[in-house]
Amino acid sequence: MRILFVGDVVGNAGQEMIATYLPQLKQKYHPQVTIVNGENATRGRGIDQIVYKHLLQQGADVVSMGNHTWDNPAIENFIQDAPRLIRPANFSAGQVPGQGFTLVKVNTIEVAVINLQGRVFMNPSDDPFAVAEDLLTRIKKRTKVIIVDFHAETTSEKEAFAWCFDGQVSAVLGTHTHVQTNDARILPDGTAFLSDVGMTGPYDGILGMQRGNVIKRFINQMPTRFEVAEDGRKTLGACVIELNDTTGKATKIKAVQINPDHPFIS
C-alpha cells in the first residue's frame, strides 16, 4: 500500500499548489490514501468548509489539522459533519467538537489516520503519548495500518514519539514547522518517520508569511500582524510511504519537494 502525505497548506498559494500538483502527484505515485494537513489553508489560520471541500475535490482523502484548528471559528459549524476532517485527538478530551482520527477503507483494509499535537512550546493540550496509547488499544483491533500526523514544534518531541511507538504505527509524520527536514527513515521496528514534511504555499515568505513583518519582529520585538505571502513563487512539501498491507510495517519513505529549486518531474 502507498500513502501520500502533503504538508501544511498555507493560504491561497497553498491551495493553488494543491490544485496544480496533487492530481499530478497522485498520477505519478498512485497512492491508495492521500492525507493533507490543512490547518493553515484558509488565509493562513484554520480552515473553512469551502476550502475543506476544495481539498477533498482535489484528491485528499483525509484533511488533518493542528494548533490553528479553532482560529477560523467557521470550523465549529461543520466539523461534526466532516468525517474526513480530523483535529488533534489530545485536545481537551470530551470538551471540543470533532474527531481525532478517522478510518479510510481501501478494498478490504482499513487505514487509520490519527492527528496529535505536541506540548513543547505549544498551547496546552492533553498528553499525546497517553492519548495515543488509548487510541491504539482500540484501533489495533481493526487495523495495523496506522498513520500519525504529529503536529509539534520540536524535533526532539517528534523523535521521542516516533521511537516510543516504533512498530506500533506505520508512520509518524511531523507537521507544523513548515520546513522540510532531511531525516526520512524507517525505524528498526518498521515505523516510517520524517520530522517535518514541510509546507505547501509561499516559497519566498518566512514559513509562508510576508517577510517584512517577520524580520521587523526579530529586530525590534514589537507586536506585529503576520500576513500570508500570497504573491510570488510557491512550494509543495510532501512524502510518499510504502507499507506492507498485512503487517502495517513501512518499507520505504521518500520526501518530495516541488518548487523552483526542485521542479516537478512526472
Secondary structure by P-SEA (a helix, b strand, c coil): cbbbbbcccccaaaaaaaaccaaaaaaaccccbbbbbcccccccccccaaaaaaaaaacccbbbccccccccccccccccccccccccccccccccccccbbbbbcccbbbbbbbbbbcccccccccaaaaaaaaaacccccccbbbbbcccccaaaaaaaaaaacccccbbbbcccccccccccccccbbbbbccccccccccccccccaaaaaaaaacccbbbbbbcccccccccbbbbbbccccccccbbbbbbbcccccccc
